[in-house]
Amino acid sequence: MNGGAALPSGEASAKRRRSSRHPSNGFKAANGAMKSLNSSSTRCLDASFLKWTVADAVHVATHHWMPCLFAFGLLFFMGVEYTLRMVPPSSPPFDLGFLATRRLHALLESSPLLNTLCAALNTVFVGMQTSYILWTWLIEGRPRPTISALFMFTCRGILGYSTQLPLPQGFLGSGADFPVGNVSFFLFFSGHVAGSVIASLDMRRMRRWELAWTFDVLNVLQAVRLLASRGHYTIDLAVGVGAGILFDSLAGKYEDSKIKPLTTKHTFGL
């Protein structure tokens, strides 16, 4: 007799077969790693850029010239950024728009009456923007421009309070400017410009082309006047354009998110 009880021959054979069919965990892990490595190697060999030809490069340059221009802009401004002498804390911010409008600034500075007239006309334009946006909601029943404006001005308030830029040197205030009465205001970003963009985009959706182009021209004149009076930095105006486009798009997505569930509910209700 042996020290341990011997397994029956049939049970021992079954155990050996199970062992041969199921490899150890270490072998399975190694096998999986090899498969993953082979798959990664295959993907690298099938990389898209390895299949590019000269004809593809010519096609991109001729049919997709705008991304190529942006790629050049990336390289150019990387060189500018990394070699630029930064503005010291004791100096006012450098603004290219202020340089471009320095003659107009001198004219407005020498003529307070002209400055007040331009400010009043600008306030009328702001009133036109506001009236159109409210009209689309209250009269036409289309709330998208109003939702866009609410999104935009809320975000502007958060950003404007978070980073309060210094008032530009040479600022030419006027009691006729909006907000009327020489009150304080956020510099970043321009609600004047963003509101005009929101109105113009809605006019284009409604095919009110002449009105849209009129607003665009007035918006450009408004931007020039704001730079000349030092009411905004150039970055405020540029971001204002982007903000108008962004919040108009977000308002459209908001409307879609509210319309689709209602449509689905009525469909299943039938």
C-alpha positions as CSV (number, residue, x, y, z in Angstrom):
1,M,0.0,0.0,0.0
2,N,1.3,3.5,-0.8
3,G,1.0,6.4,1.7
4,G,-1.8,8.2,-0.2
5,A,-4.9,6.7,-1.7
6,A,-4.5,6.2,-5.4
7,L,-7.0,7.7,-7.8
8,P,-9.0,5.3,-9.9
9,S,-7.5,5.0,-13.3
10,G,-10.5,6.5,-15.1
11,E,-10.5,9.6,-12.9
12,A,-6.7,10.1,-13.3
13,S,-7.1,9.9,-17.1
14,A,-9.9,12.5,-17.0
15,K,-7.7,14.9,-14.9
16,R,-4.8,14.5,-17.4
17,R,-7.1,15.4,-20.3
18,R,-8.5,18.5,-18.6
19,S,-5.0,19.6,-17.8
20,S,-3.9,19.2,-21.4
21,R,-7.0,21.1,-22.7
22,H,-6.6,24.1,-20.4
23,P,-3.1,25.6,-20.4
24,S,-1.8,27.5,-17.4
25,N,-2.7,31.1,-16.8
26,G,0.8,32.2,-17.5
27,F,0.8,30.6,-20.9
28,K,-2.6,32.2,-21.7
29,A,-1.3,35.7,-20.7
30,A,1.8,35.3,-22.8
31,N,-0.3,34.2,-25.8
32,G,-2.6,37.2,-25.4
33,A,0.4,39.6,-25.2
34,M,1.8,38.2,-28.4
35,K,-1.5,38.6,-30.2
36,S,-1.8,42.2,-29.0
37,L,1.8,42.9,-30.2
38,N,1.1,41.4,-33.6
39,S,-2.1,43.5,-33.9
40,S,-0.2,46.7,-33.0
41,S,2.5,45.9,-35.5
42,T,-0.2,45.3,-38.2
43,R,-1.8,48.7,-37.4
44,C,1.5,50.5,-37.6
45,L,2.2,48.9,-41.0
46,D,-1.2,50.0,-42.2
47,A,-0.8,53.6,-41.0
48,S,-2.6,56.1,-43.2
49,F,0.5,58.3,-43.8
50,L,2.5,55.3,-45.3
51,K,0.0,55.3,-48.2
52,W,0.3,59.0,-49.1
53,T,1.6,59.8,-52.5
54,V,2.7,63.0,-54.3
55,A,-0.6,63.1,-56.0
56,D,-2.3,63.1,-52.6
57,A,-0.1,66.0,-51.4
58,V,-1.0,68.0,-54.6
59,H,-4.7,67.3,-54.0
60,V,-4.5,68.5,-50.4
61,A,-2.7,71.7,-51.4
62,T,-5.2,72.5,-54.2
63,H,-8.5,71.4,-52.7
64,H,-7.8,72.0,-49.0
65,W,-5.8,75.1,-49.1
66,M,-7.3,76.6,-46.0
67,P,-6.0,74.0,-43.6
68,C,-2.7,74.3,-45.3
69,L,-2.8,78.0,-44.7
70,F,-3.6,77.4,-41.0
71,A,-0.7,74.9,-40.8
72,F,1.6,77.6,-42.2
73,G,0.1,80.1,-39.7
74,L,0.8,77.6,-36.8
75,L,4.5,77.4,-37.8
76,F,4.8,81.2,-38.3
77,F,3.2,82.2,-35.0
78,M,5.2,79.6,-33.2
79,G,8.3,81.4,-34.4
80,V,6.8,84.8,-33.4
81,E,5.7,83.6,-30.0
82,Y,9.0,82.0,-29.0
83,T,11.1,85.0,-30.1
84,L,8.9,87.9,-28.9
85,R,9.9,90.3,-26.2
86,M,7.1,90.2,-23.7
87,V,5.4,93.3,-22.5
88,P,6.7,94.1,-19.0
89,P,4.2,94.5,-16.1
90,S,4.9,98.2,-15.9
91,S,3.9,98.9,-19.5
92,P,0.4,99.1,-21.0
93,P,-0.8,96.1,-23.1
94,F,0.3,96.2,-26.8
95,D,-2.7,96.3,-29.1
96,L,-2.4,96.3,-32.9
97,G,-5.9,97.7,-33.2
98,F,-4.9,100.8,-31.2
99,L,-2.0,101.3,-33.5
100,A,-4.2,101.0,-36.6
101,T,-6.8,103.6,-35.3
102,R,-4.4,106.1,-33.6
103,R,-5.3,108.9,-36.1
104,L,-9.0,108.3,-35.6
105,H,-8.4,108.3,-31.8
106,A,-6.6,111.7,-32.1
107,L,-9.6,113.0,-34.0
108,L,-12.1,111.9,-31.4
109,E,-9.9,113.1,-28.6
110,S,-9.7,116.6,-30.2
111,S,-13.5,116.7,-30.9
112,P,-15.6,115.7,-27.9
113,L,-18.8,116.5,-29.8
114,L,-17.9,114.0,-32.6
115,N,-17.0,111.4,-30.0
116,T,-20.4,111.9,-28.3
117,L,-22.2,111.7,-31.7
118,C,-20.4,108.4,-32.5
119,A,-21.2,107.0,-29.1
120,A,-24.9,107.9,-29.5
121,L,-25.1,106.3,-33.0
122,N,-23.5,103.2,-31.5
123,T,-26.1,103.1,-28.7
124,V,-28.8,103.3,-31.4
125,F,-27.2,100.3,-33.1
126,V,-27.2,98.4,-29.8
127,G,-30.9,99.2,-29.5
128,M,-31.5,97.8,-33.0
129,Q,-29.8,94.5,-32.0
130,T,-31.8,94.3,-28.8
131,S,-35.1,95.1,-30.5
132,Y,-34.5,92.5,-33.2
133,I,-33.6,89.7,-30.8
134,L,-36.7,90.4,-28.6
135,W,-38.9,90.7,-31.7
136,T,-38.0,87.2,-32.9
137,W,-39.1,85.8,-29.5
138,L,-42.1,88.0,-28.6
139,I,-43.6,88.5,-32.0
140,E,-42.4,85.7,-34.2
141,G,-42.2,83.1,-31.5
142,R,-38.7,82.0,-32.3
143,P,-36.7,82.0,-29.0
144,R,-33.3,80.9,-30.4
145,P,-31.7,84.4,-30.7
146,T,-32.9,85.3,-27.2
147,I,-31.5,82.1,-25.7
148,S,-28.2,82.8,-27.5
149,A,-28.1,86.3,-26.0
150,L,-28.8,85.0,-22.5
151,F,-26.1,82.3,-22.8
152,M,-23.7,84.9,-24.2
153,F,-24.2,87.6,-21.6
154,T,-24.1,85.2,-18.7
155,C,-20.8,83.8,-19.9
156,R,-19.5,87.3,-20.6
157,G,-20.3,88.3,-17.0
158,I,-18.4,85.3,-15.6
159,L,-15.3,85.8,-17.8
160,G,-15.4,89.6,-17.4
161,Y,-15.5,89.4,-13.6
162,S,-12.9,86.5,-13.5
163,T,-10.3,88.5,-15.4
164,Q,-10.8,92.3,-15.1
165,L,-8.6,93.9,-17.6
166,P,-7.2,97.4,-17.0
167,L,-9.0,100.3,-18.8
168,P,-7.0,101.1,-21.9
169,Q,-4.9,104.3,-21.8
170,G,-6.6,107.1,-23.7
171,F,-10.1,105.8,-23.1
172,L,-12.7,108.3,-24.4
173,G,-15.9,107.8,-22.4
174,S,-19.2,109.4,-23.2
175,G,-22.5,109.7,-21.4
176,A,-24.3,108.8,-24.6
177,D,-22.4,105.4,-24.9
178,F,-24.1,102.1,-24.0
179,P,-24.4,101.4,-21.1
180,V,-25.5,105.1,-20.9
181,G,-24.1,107.2,-18.1
182,N,-20.4,106.4,-18.0
183,V,-20.9,103.4,-15.7
184,S,-18.4,100.6,-15.3
185,F,-18.4,97.7,-17.7
186,F,-16.6,94.5,-18.5
187,L,-13.9,94.7,-21.2
188,F,-13.7,91.0,-22.1
189,F,-15.5,90.3,-24.3
190,S,-17.5,92.7,-26.4
191,G,-21.2,92.2,-25.9
192,H,-21.8,94.9,-28.6
193,V,-20.1,92.7,-31.2
194,A,-21.5,89.4,-30.0
195,G,-25.1,90.6,-30.0
196,S,-24.8,91.9,-33.5
197,V,-23.4,88.6,-34.7
198,I,-26.3,86.7,-33.0
199,A,-28.8,88.9,-34.8
200,S,-27.0,88.7,-38.1
201,L,-26.9,84.9,-38.0
202,D,-30.6,84.7,-37.3
203,M,-31.3,87.1,-40.2
204,R,-29.4,84.7,-42.5
205,R,-31.4,81.7,-41.3
206,M,-34.6,83.6,-42.2
207,R,-33.1,84.7,-45.5
208,R,-33.2,88.4,-44.6
209,W,-30.0,88.9,-46.5
210,E,-30.1,92.7,-46.9
211,L,-30.7,93.2,-43.2
212,A,-28.0,90.8,-42.3
213,W,-25.4,92.6,-44.5
214,T,-26.5,95.9,-43.0
215,F,-25.9,94.6,-39.5
216,D,-22.5,93.2,-40.6
217,V,-21.4,96.6,-42.0
218,L,-22.6,98.4,-38.9
219,N,-20.8,95.9,-36.7
220,V,-17.5,96.6,-38.5
221,L,-18.0,100.3,-38.0
222,Q,-18.9,99.7,-34.4
223,A,-15.6,97.7,-33.9
224,V,-13.6,100.5,-35.5
225,R,-15.3,103.1,-33.3
226,L,-14.7,101.0,-30.1
227,L,-11.0,100.7,-31.0
228,A,-10.6,104.4,-31.8
229,S,-12.3,105.4,-28.5
230,R,-10.2,102.7,-26.6
231,G,-13.5,101.2,-25.4
232,H,-12.3,97.7,-26.1
233,Y,-9.1,95.8,-26.8
234,T,-8.8,94.0,-30.2
235,I,-9.0,90.7,-28.4
236,D,-12.4,91.7,-26.9
237,L,-13.8,92.3,-30.3
238,A,-12.4,89.2,-31.9
239,V,-13.7,86.9,-29.2
240,G,-17.0,88.7,-29.4
241,V,-17.4,87.5,-33.0
242,G,-16.5,83.9,-31.9
243,A,-18.8,84.1,-28.9
244,G,-21.8,85.2,-31.1
245,I,-21.2,82.2,-33.4
246,L,-20.6,79.8,-30.5
247,F,-23.7,80.7,-28.4
248,D,-26.0,80.8,-31.5
249,S,-24.9,77.2,-32.2
250,L,-25.4,76.2,-28.5
251,A,-28.8,77.7,-28.5
252,G,-29.7,75.7,-31.6
253,K,-28.5,72.5,-29.9
254,Y,-30.5,73.4,-26.8
255,E,-33.7,73.8,-29.0
256,D,-33.0,70.5,-30.7
257,S,-32.6,68.7,-27.4
258,K,-36.0,70.0,-26.2
259,I,-37.8,69.3,-29.5
260,K,-36.7,65.7,-30.1
261,P,-38.1,64.3,-26.8
262,L,-41.4,66.0,-27.5
263,T,-41.5,64.6,-31.1
264,T,-40.7,61.1,-29.8
265,K,-43.3,61.3,-27.1
266,H,-46.0,62.3,-29.6
267,T,-45.0,59.6,-32.0
268,F,-45.3,56.9,-29.5
269,G,-48.5,58.4,-28.2
270,L,-50.1,57.8,-31.6
